């Protein structure tokens, strides 16, 4: 893109059809996508006035000041469906534990969660009802851990303690849903219900052949129909489980419904989809984009968030997408980034007040060679800032061939590797 097509204008001059390429502040401090967007709604104009004084518009990708608005200039308007805005309380929870102090406790809780949930999945595979008695206290611990420091369980969710995509996807869904629920201020009972619902959202996949689930290439319509049966199968499996919360059951039933009515099983839309189902559907899609099965291409966290933004008021409620972007940030724990030094690194944790400068583990040198010993850098430290070391871009996680377990053993769990960073980690 050439610089001369980007023009700085006051937010008072903005109108629908303009492509906002840059802001007067970091994207991560706003609810907007990170790679620009075309203004299509009054709400976007209101938010731009709220967050910015001026922006830079790209006149090759949108209308210029004074230029007549043409329908072809921007995307089709979103489908109009009834969906009231939900109440948000961003001040309900605060970070109670620093990552380096809490990670060992969280690591033990995560291992216990793995054991209990894996046992429940295995019981279903052999035709038994899942026993959730061991799962419930571990789910409560997960809720508490995410409340205390969301980065801990998000980091741990990348460890491959079990070789089962459906299981890992469910755990990541649960953690991401908890992060979003925490961010908007849901109470602990609702957080627990959402965590449990997401953990077992895809339990019906245990009754579908792994050959079909992991098939290379696209699915036929008949195969899609078979895979969609996992919702009804999951409801049948969990209907016989004692004291399984109604809200958790709703998540299993509705996590594939979409805001505009294009989802399944019932084609529900807007307010007809319960909030838990809307949250689960959003995080399910995000994780499927960033951690796909073999038949889907990989992408970076930044591009995944950009894709979700483009699906606002189509597949997902706009407010929910905006809150999710704010909840996880541009570089969430476990994401892969390229530094401006040319090195490749993995994000470990954040200082809540400086999320664009996280603690990272460098895993590849400027030639792309794996380091035998990952090197930890706190990008918020005075030394890193003096050397002007910062993140240049996000990278697809799977493309970087990251050994999270090795980083966890060699860097995260070794207290001495955190000594230079205790003030900000």
Secondary structure as GFF3:
##gff-version 3
##sequence-region A 1 425
A	DSSP	three_ten_helix	3	5	.	.	.	ID=ss1
A	DSSP	beta_strand	6	10	.	.	.	ID=ss2
A	DSSP	three_ten_helix	11	13	.	.	.	ID=ss3
A	DSSP	beta_strand	19	23	.	.	.	ID=ss4
A	DSSP	three_ten_helix	27	29	.	.	.	ID=ss5
A	DSSP	beta_strand	37	38	.	.	.	ID=ss6
A	DSSP	alpha_helix	42	51	.	.	.	ID=ss7
A	DSSP	beta_strand	54	58	.	.	.	ID=ss8
A	DSSP	three_ten_helix	71	73	.	.	.	ID=ss9
A	DSSP	alpha_helix	99	125	.	.	.	ID=ss10
A	DSSP	alpha_helix	133	148	.	.	.	ID=ss11
A	DSSP	alpha_helix	150	156	.	.	.	ID=ss12
A	DSSP	alpha_helix	165	184	.	.	.	ID=ss13
A	DSSP	alpha_helix	188	199	.	.	.	ID=ss14
A	DSSP	three_ten_helix	203	207	.	.	.	ID=ss15
A	DSSP	alpha_helix	210	213	.	.	.	ID=ss16
A	DSSP	alpha_helix	221	228	.	.	.	ID=ss17
A	DSSP	alpha_helix	230	239	.	.	.	ID=ss18
A	DSSP	alpha_helix	246	254	.	.	.	ID=ss19
A	DSSP	three_ten_helix	270	272	.	.	.	ID=ss20
A	DSSP	alpha_helix	275	290	.	.	.	ID=ss21
A	DSSP	alpha_helix	301	310	.	.	.	ID=ss22
A	DSSP	alpha_helix	318	328	.	.	.	ID=ss23
A	DSSP	beta_strand	336	339	.	.	.	ID=ss24
A	DSSP	beta_strand	344	351	.	.	.	ID=ss25
A	DSSP	beta_strand	354	364	.	.	.	ID=ss26
A	DSSP	beta_strand	370	378	.	.	.	ID=ss27
A	DSSP	alpha_helix	382	386	.	.	.	ID=ss28
A	DSSP	beta_strand	391	395	.	.	.	ID=ss29
A	DSSP	three_ten_helix	398	400	.	.	.	ID=ss30
A	DSSP	alpha_helix	404	407	.	.	.	ID=ss31
A	DSSP	pi_helix	408	412	.	.	.	ID=ss32
A	DSSP	three_ten_helix	415	421	.	.	.	ID=ss33
###
